[in-house]
Amino acid sequence: MLQKTDKYLPVLLIAIVVFLQSFSLASAQETDTIIPINENPEKILRKIDIGGVPIQGFNFWRDKFAGHWAGFDFGFNAFLNADYSGYDSEFLKNSILRSNSYYINVIQKSFGLQRNLNTFGLVTGLGINFKNYRLDKNTTIERNIYDVVVPKYLYFDDNQKSKLSIISLSMPLLAEFQIPINHYRNRLYISAGMYFEYRLASNTKIKYRKEHKEKLKVPDHYSLHDFKYGLMIRTGYRWFNIFATYEITPLFIDGKGPVLTPFSFGFTVLQF
């Protein structure tokens, strides 16, 4: 009897081994089941600390370089390097806090300049800006027969307001450098370069009251440059973003008005 048992022992051992392998394979298949997670992957990445991820781990730099231009900016305007030679008064001396700019930057194009990273590149785009220069309440400007800009004084009432408005199309060309902080989406950035503008329209406007509110609006080119260019710098982190511009082109055509260099600074209200 013992001999018969010994005869079937190898067969029994083989059957046990085959059974255990089949059971292990079935358990592995159940363990490897993939369960989808209905959550935004960007939110998951934001919770990951870059400092704790090994170099061979996640590749955060597969995203394309994205600059900072598109959005709505609000600014303040001033004139630098004023030269009123040939004039009796500084008639374009403006109130900076009430001389405001509105920038609507609607088109943006970014070009990354790195192969394995996305923290440096070029930024360009297209936008429209509205610049207002608040003048002395009784002062406006006009062109004489020689196209020279001269002051004009009007007295309608004690509460009248006067300003010069310019609408321009703007295109920047900026080099931008970014520094990720805490996680790859939060970046401190700084960009600098040139911008180019084309004047679309300009006018003076005086508001005053007699029996009711009145406006005296006079559209004209006022010997302003149609094409102009300047320097721009922008910097920010998350919701805090500021900028400054310095026009290399003077406000008026040479010899047609006082020499004034427009300068603007402000902040971003909304990013697109």
C-alpha positions as CSV (number, residue, x, y, z in Angstrom):
1,M,0.0,0.0,0.0
2,L,2.8,2.4,0.9
3,Q,4.5,1.6,-2.4
4,K,1.3,2.7,-4.3
5,T,1.2,5.9,-2.4
6,D,4.8,6.7,-3.2
7,K,4.1,6.0,-6.8
8,Y,1.4,8.8,-7.0
9,L,3.3,11.3,-4.8
10,P,5.1,13.1,-7.6
11,V,1.8,13.5,-9.5
12,L,0.2,15.0,-6.3
13,L,3.1,17.4,-5.8
14,I,2.9,18.6,-9.4
15,A,-0.9,19.2,-9.0
16,I,-0.4,21.2,-5.8
17,V,2.3,23.4,-7.5
18,V,0.1,24.1,-10.5
19,F,-2.8,25.0,-8.2
20,L,-0.7,27.5,-6.2
21,Q,0.6,29.2,-9.3
22,S,-2.9,29.6,-10.7
23,F,-4.1,31.1,-7.4
24,S,-1.2,33.5,-7.2
25,L,-1.8,34.7,-10.8
26,A,-5.5,35.3,-10.1
27,S,-4.6,37.3,-7.0
28,A,-2.1,39.4,-8.9
29,Q,-4.7,40.2,-11.6
30,E,-7.1,41.3,-9.0
31,T,-4.5,43.5,-7.3
32,D,-3.5,45.2,-10.5
33,T,-7.0,46.4,-11.3
34,I,-6.9,50.1,-12.3
35,I,-9.5,52.3,-10.6
36,P,-10.1,55.7,-12.4
37,I,-10.1,58.8,-10.2
38,N,-12.5,61.6,-11.3
39,E,-10.3,64.5,-10.2
40,N,-8.5,67.3,-12.1
41,P,-4.9,66.2,-12.6
42,E,-3.7,69.8,-12.1
43,K,-5.1,69.8,-8.6
44,I,-3.3,66.6,-7.8
45,L,0.0,68.0,-9.1
46,R,-0.4,71.2,-7.0
47,K,-0.4,69.0,-3.9
48,I,3.0,67.5,-4.8
49,D,6.1,69.0,-3.2
50,I,8.8,69.3,-5.9
51,G,11.5,69.1,-3.2
52,G,10.3,65.6,-2.3
53,V,10.3,64.2,-5.9
54,P,13.4,62.4,-7.2
55,I,15.1,63.7,-10.3
56,Q,14.0,60.6,-12.2
57,G,10.4,61.0,-11.0
58,F,7.7,63.3,-12.4
59,N,8.6,65.5,-15.5
60,F,7.0,68.8,-14.8
61,W,8.6,70.4,-17.8
62,R,6.6,68.7,-20.5
63,D,4.1,71.6,-20.5
64,K,4.8,74.3,-23.1
65,F,6.3,77.7,-22.0
66,A,3.5,80.2,-21.2
67,G,4.3,83.9,-20.8
68,H,2.4,86.7,-19.1
69,W,0.8,89.3,-21.4
70,A,-2.9,88.5,-22.0
71,G,-5.2,90.3,-19.6
72,F,-6.6,93.6,-18.5
73,D,-4.1,96.2,-17.1
74,F,-4.8,99.5,-15.4
75,G,-2.1,102.2,-15.2
76,F,-1.1,105.8,-14.5
77,N,0.5,108.2,-17.0
78,A,3.1,110.9,-16.7
79,F,5.5,112.9,-18.9
80,L,9.3,112.8,-18.3
81,N,12.1,115.0,-19.7
82,A,9.7,117.9,-20.4
83,D,11.1,120.7,-22.6
84,Y,8.8,123.6,-23.3
85,S,11.3,125.7,-25.2
86,G,9.4,128.3,-27.3
87,Y,6.3,128.2,-25.1
88,D,5.2,130.5,-22.3
89,S,3.9,127.8,-20.0
90,E,3.9,124.1,-19.3
91,F,0.4,123.7,-20.6
92,L,0.5,119.9,-20.7
93,K,1.4,119.4,-17.1
94,N,-1.0,116.6,-16.1
95,S,-2.3,115.1,-12.9
96,I,-0.7,111.6,-12.7
97,L,-3.3,110.0,-10.4
98,R,-6.2,111.1,-12.7
99,S,-4.3,110.3,-15.9
100,N,-5.1,106.7,-16.4
101,S,-4.5,103.9,-19.0
102,Y,-6.6,100.9,-19.8
103,Y,-4.9,98.0,-21.6
104,I,-6.9,95.1,-23.1
105,N,-4.3,92.5,-24.2
106,V,-6.4,89.9,-26.0
107,I,-3.9,87.9,-28.1
108,Q,-0.8,86.2,-26.7
109,K,1.8,83.9,-28.3
110,S,4.7,82.3,-26.3
111,F,7.8,80.6,-27.6
112,G,9.9,78.5,-25.3
113,L,13.7,78.7,-25.8
114,Q,14.7,75.6,-23.8
115,R,14.7,71.9,-24.8
116,N,14.1,70.2,-21.5
117,L,12.6,73.1,-19.4
118,N,9.9,75.7,-19.8
119,T,11.1,78.6,-17.7
120,F,12.5,80.9,-20.3
121,G,11.1,82.2,-23.6
122,L,9.8,85.0,-25.8
123,V,6.3,86.5,-25.5
124,T,4.4,88.6,-28.0
125,G,0.8,89.4,-28.8
126,L,-1.6,92.1,-29.6
127,G,-3.7,94.5,-27.5
128,I,-5.4,97.8,-27.5
129,N,-4.8,100.6,-25.0
130,F,-6.6,103.8,-24.0
131,K,-4.5,106.5,-22.5
132,N,-5.9,109.6,-20.9
133,Y,-3.9,112.7,-19.8
134,R,-5.8,114.9,-17.4
135,L,-4.9,118.5,-18.0
136,D,-5.6,121.7,-16.2
137,K,-9.3,122.2,-16.1
138,N,-9.2,125.4,-18.3
139,T,-6.6,124.2,-20.7
140,T,-6.8,122.2,-23.9
141,I,-4.7,122.0,-27.1
142,E,-5.2,122.7,-30.8
143,R,-3.1,122.8,-34.0
144,N,-2.3,126.1,-35.7
145,I,-1.9,126.6,-39.5
146,Y,1.6,125.2,-39.3
147,D,0.5,122.0,-37.5
148,V,2.2,123.2,-34.3
149,V,0.4,122.3,-31.1
150,V,-0.5,125.3,-29.0
151,P,-2.5,125.7,-25.8
152,K,-6.1,126.9,-25.9
153,Y,-7.8,128.3,-22.8
154,L,-11.6,127.9,-22.3
155,Y,-13.7,129.0,-19.4
156,F,-17.2,127.5,-19.3
157,D,-17.6,127.0,-15.5
158,D,-15.6,126.4,-12.3
159,N,-16.0,122.6,-12.4
160,Q,-15.0,121.8,-16.0
161,K,-12.5,119.0,-16.8
162,S,-10.1,118.7,-19.7
163,K,-8.1,115.7,-21.0
164,L,-6.2,114.4,-24.0
165,S,-7.1,110.8,-25.1
166,I,-5.1,108.5,-27.3
167,I,-6.2,105.0,-28.5
168,S,-3.4,102.7,-29.9
169,L,-2.8,99.2,-31.0
170,S,0.1,97.6,-29.2
171,M,2.4,94.7,-29.8
172,P,5.2,93.6,-27.3
173,L,8.3,91.5,-27.9
174,L,9.5,90.4,-24.4
175,A,12.0,87.9,-23.0
176,E,10.6,86.3,-19.9
177,F,12.3,84.3,-17.2
178,Q,10.3,82.3,-14.6
179,I,11.2,80.8,-11.2
180,P,8.8,78.0,-9.9
181,I,8.0,78.4,-6.2
182,N,6.6,75.6,-4.1
183,H,5.1,73.8,-7.1
184,Y,5.4,74.2,-10.9
185,R,2.2,76.2,-11.4
186,N,3.2,79.1,-9.0
187,R,6.0,81.1,-10.7
188,L,7.7,84.3,-10.0
189,Y,8.4,85.9,-13.4
190,I,10.1,88.9,-14.9
191,S,9.9,90.0,-18.5
192,A,11.5,92.9,-20.4
193,G,11.8,94.1,-23.9
194,M,10.3,96.3,-26.6
195,Y,6.8,97.3,-27.5
196,F,5.5,98.9,-30.7
197,E,2.3,100.9,-31.1
198,Y,0.1,102.4,-33.8
199,R,-2.2,105.3,-33.1
200,L,-5.8,104.5,-34.0
201,A,-7.4,107.7,-32.8
202,S,-6.9,110.8,-30.6
203,N,-9.1,113.6,-29.3
204,T,-9.4,116.3,-26.6
205,K,-12.4,116.5,-24.4
206,I,-13.8,119.1,-22.1
207,K,-16.6,118.4,-19.7
208,Y,-18.5,121.3,-18.2
209,R,-22.0,122.3,-16.9
210,K,-24.3,125.1,-17.9
211,E,-28.0,124.1,-17.6
212,H,-26.9,120.5,-17.8
213,K,-23.7,118.5,-18.5
214,E,-22.0,119.3,-21.7
215,K,-19.0,117.7,-23.6
216,L,-16.8,119.4,-26.1
217,K,-14.9,116.6,-28.0
218,V,-12.5,117.4,-30.8
219,P,-10.9,114.5,-32.7
220,D,-7.6,115.3,-34.4
221,H,-4.1,113.9,-34.8
222,Y,-2.6,116.8,-32.9
223,S,0.8,116.2,-34.6
224,L,1.2,113.0,-32.6
225,H,3.3,110.1,-33.9
226,D,1.3,107.4,-35.7
227,F,4.0,104.8,-35.0
228,K,5.9,104.7,-31.8
229,Y,8.0,102.3,-29.7
230,G,9.4,102.0,-26.2
231,L,10.7,99.8,-23.4
232,M,8.5,97.6,-21.2
233,I,9.1,95.6,-18.0
234,R,6.7,93.3,-16.3
235,T,7.0,91.2,-13.1
236,G,4.7,89.4,-10.7
237,Y,3.8,86.3,-8.7
238,R,0.3,84.7,-8.9
239,W,-2.3,87.5,-8.5
240,F,0.2,90.3,-8.0
241,N,1.5,91.7,-11.3
242,I,2.9,95.1,-12.1
243,F,4.4,96.7,-15.2
244,A,6.0,99.9,-16.5
245,T,6.6,101.4,-20.0
246,Y,8.9,104.1,-21.2
247,E,8.3,105.5,-24.7
248,I,11.5,106.2,-26.7
249,T,9.4,108.1,-29.3
250,P,8.4,111.6,-28.0
251,L,4.8,112.4,-27.8
252,F,4.8,114.9,-30.6
253,I,6.5,115.0,-34.0
254,D,9.8,116.9,-33.8
255,G,9.2,120.6,-33.9
256,K,5.4,120.4,-33.7
257,G,5.0,120.5,-29.9
258,P,6.8,120.5,-26.6
259,V,9.3,117.6,-26.1
260,L,7.6,115.1,-23.8
261,T,8.5,111.5,-23.0
262,P,5.4,109.4,-22.0
263,F,5.9,107.1,-19.1
264,S,3.3,104.7,-17.6
265,F,3.1,102.2,-14.7
266,G,0.4,100.1,-13.2
267,F,-0.9,96.6,-12.4
268,T,-2.8,93.7,-13.9
269,V,-6.5,93.6,-12.8
270,L,-7.3,90.3,-14.6
271,Q,-5.2,87.7,-16.4
272,F,-6.7,85.8,-19.4
